[in-house]
Amino acid sequence: MKTILKIAISCLLLFASGFCQAYSLEKKLAFGPPDERIFGWSLMKTGGGWPNDPGAVWFNVGTSFALLNYPSAHVQSSIMPISISADYSLKPHFAFGPYAGFNQITFSDWGVGYRLRLRSVKLGGRLLFHGSDLLNDLFGFDMDIRVIDIYAGISGGIDRRTYSKEERGKDGFLLEDGSSTSGQLGLLLGVRYLFRQRVGIFAEAGKGTFGLFNFGASFKIH
């Protein structure tokens, strides 16, 4: 069984390698010298109107829902999580930049006798790959790459949480404060729709700043 599995994996790798070489040759013949390469794969030139030319900077502001790693019971009040990020295009298909976010939730159950206020500040960075043109070319889609920007990425950072707990005891209310710091790593898949050359909206799915789903507005500032 192990031998069969090794043979199957080897064949898959050989096929993938041959496909990448054939695709690279086709793009070279069709478009001239490649604009950039990834794992030996020549990516096509993006042409005019591409919103992520080298040096482009996008500023994003948004919020999240389907929050991760937050209790959902006995929520008394909360604010919508706020997140901001900036994406700087190193190359036409690759961008990176920082992100930050803030969230606050209050939990209470006076039947048990407690109230907990949790604040979270997140800082980190992310690396994105923009591939609308590649999807058009590989699968025959007809997306306008000047308007629809599909991307995937990886993010990593820290989550700094502080809390204040108020608990009812025999001798009155007991107060307790504390904090914790943890790492955060996630994958995301997103789409940005540009209704103007420098203004658009975005939606992302994956482990984002706070939740599984993130959405907001994007502004091209450079």
C-alpha positions in Angstrom: 0.0 0.0 0.0 2.8 2.4 0.9 4.5 1.6 -2.4 1.3 2.4 -4.4 0.9 5.7 -2.5 4.5 6.7 -3.2 4.0 6.0 -6.9 0.8 7.9 -7.0 2.4 10.9 -5.3 5.4 10.8 -7.7 3.1 10.7 -10.7 1.1 13.7 -9.3 4.3 15.7 -8.8 5.5 14.9 -12.3 2.2 15.9 -13.8 2.1 19.2 -11.9 5.7 20.0 -12.9 4.9 19.2 -16.6 1.8 21.3 -16.5 3.6 24.3 -14.9 6.4 24.1 -17.6 3.9 23.8 -20.4 1.8 26.8 -19.0 5.0 28.8 -18.6 6.0 28.2 -22.2 2.6 29.1 -23.5 2.6 32.4 -21.6 6.1 33.2 -22.8 5.1 32.7 -26.4 1.9 34.6 -26.0 3.0 37.5 -23.9 6.8 37.7 -24.2 9.1 37.7 -21.2 7.3 36.8 -17.9 6.4 39.6 -15.5 7.2 37.5 -12.4 7.7 33.9 -11.4 6.4 31.7 -8.5 7.9 28.2 -7.9 9.3 28.3 -11.4 5.9 29.2 -12.9 5.8 32.2 -15.1 2.8 34.4 -14.4 1.2 36.3 -17.2 1.6 40.1 -17.6 -1.3 41.9 -16.0 -1.6 44.7 -18.6 -3.2 48.1 -18.1 -5.8 48.8 -15.4 -4.5 46.3 -13.0 -5.2 47.7 -9.5 -2.2 46.1 -7.8 0.8 47.4 -9.8 4.1 47.5 -7.9 4.0 50.4 -5.4 0.2 50.4 -5.1 -1.1 50.9 -1.5 -4.6 49.9 -0.5 -6.1 50.9 2.9 -8.9 48.7 4.3 -11.3 49.3 7.2 -13.9 46.7 8.2 -15.5 44.5 10.8 -16.1 40.8 11.5 -18.8 38.4 12.4 -18.8 34.7 13.4 -16.2 35.6 16.0 -13.5 33.0 16.9 -12.4 32.2 20.5 -15.0 34.3 22.2 -17.7 33.0 24.5 -21.2 33.4 23.1 -23.3 32.8 26.2 -24.6 35.6 28.5 -23.4 38.5 26.2 -24.8 41.7 27.6 -23.3 44.2 25.3 -20.6 44.5 22.6 -19.3 46.8 19.9 -18.7 45.7 16.4 -15.1 44.6 16.0 -13.0 47.2 14.1 -10.1 46.2 11.9 -7.8 48.1 9.6 -5.1 47.0 7.3 -2.8 48.2 4.5 -1.6 46.2 1.5 1.6 47.3 -0.3 2.1 45.7 -3.8 5.7 44.3 -4.1 4.9 42.9 -7.5 1.7 42.8 -9.6 0.5 39.6 -7.9 2.0 39.9 -4.4 1.3 42.3 -1.6 2.0 42.5 2.1 1.2 44.9 5.0 0.2 45.3 8.6 -3.2 44.9 10.2 -4.7 46.0 13.6 -8.0 45.5 15.3 -10.0 46.2 18.5 -12.9 44.5 20.1 -14.8 44.7 23.4 -17.5 42.5 24.8 -19.2 42.4 28.2 -20.6 39.1 29.6 -22.9 39.0 32.6 -25.1 36.6 34.5 -26.3 38.0 37.7 -28.1 34.8 38.4 -24.7 33.3 39.0 -23.3 36.6 40.1 -20.6 37.8 37.8 -19.8 40.3 35.0 -16.8 40.1 32.8 -15.5 42.8 30.4 -13.1 41.6 27.7 -11.0 43.8 25.5 -8.9 42.5 22.6 -6.2 44.3 20.6 -4.7 42.5 17.6 -1.5 43.4 15.7 0.2 41.6 12.8 0.9 41.3 9.2 -0.3 39.5 6.1 0.9 38.3 2.7 -1.5 38.3 -0.2 -1.6 36.8 -3.7 -3.8 38.5 -6.3 -5.0 36.1 -9.0 -8.1 37.3 -10.9 -6.1 37.3 -14.2 -4.8 33.8 -13.5 -8.3 32.4 -12.8 -9.5 34.0 -16.1 -6.7 32.3 -18.0 -6.8 28.9 -16.3 -10.6 28.4 -16.2 -11.9 30.6 -19.0 -13.6 33.0 -16.7 -14.4 36.5 -18.0 -13.9 38.7 -15.0 -13.0 42.3 -15.5 -9.7 42.4 -13.6 -9.9 46.2 -13.3 -13.1 45.7 -11.2 -12.9 42.3 -9.5 -9.8 41.5 -7.5 -9.7 37.9 -6.0 -6.9 37.1 -3.6 -5.7 34.6 -1.1 -3.3 35.1 1.8 -1.8 34.1 5.1 -1.8 36.3 8.2 0.1 36.1 11.5 0.3 38.3 14.6 -0.5 38.6 18.3 -3.7 38.9 20.3 -3.5 41.0 23.5 -6.4 40.6 25.8 -7.2 42.4 29.0 -10.2 41.6 31.2 -11.9 42.9 34.3 -14.1 40.6 36.3 -16.7 41.6 38.9 -18.1 38.8 41.0 -20.6 38.8 43.8 -19.4 37.1 47.0 -20.4 36.8 50.6 -18.5 40.0 51.5 -19.8 42.0 48.6 -18.3 42.4 45.1 -14.9 41.0 44.3 -12.9 42.7 41.5 -10.2 41.0 39.4 -8.1 42.2 36.5 -5.8 40.3 34.2 -4.3 40.0 30.7 -3.0 37.5 28.3 -1.1 37.5 25.0 -1.3 34.7 22.4 -0.2 34.2 18.8 -2.5 34.1 15.8 -2.1 32.5 12.4 -4.7 32.1 9.7 -5.5 31.7 6.0 -8.0 33.8 4.1 -9.7 34.0 0.7 -11.1 37.4 -0.4 -12.7 39.4 -3.1 -12.6 43.2 -3.7 -15.1 44.9 -5.9 -14.0 48.3 -7.3 -16.9 50.5 -8.2 -14.4 53.3 -8.8 -10.7 53.1 -9.7 -9.6 53.9 -6.1 -12.7 52.9 -4.0 -14.2 49.5 -3.4 -15.7 47.1 -1.0 -14.2 43.7 0.1 -15.3 40.5 1.7 -13.1 37.8 3.2 -13.6 34.3 4.5 -11.1 32.4 6.7 -9.4 33.1 10.0 -9.3 36.8 9.8 -8.6 39.5 12.4 -11.5 38.5 14.7 -14.0 36.2 12.9 -14.6 33.8 10.0 -16.1 36.5 7.8 -14.8 40.0 7.3 -16.1 42.8 5.2 -15.6 46.5 4.7 -14.3 49.3 2.4 -11.0 49.7 0.5 -9.3 52.9 -0.6 -6.3 53.1 -2.9 -4.1 55.8 -1.4 -1.1 55.4 -3.7 
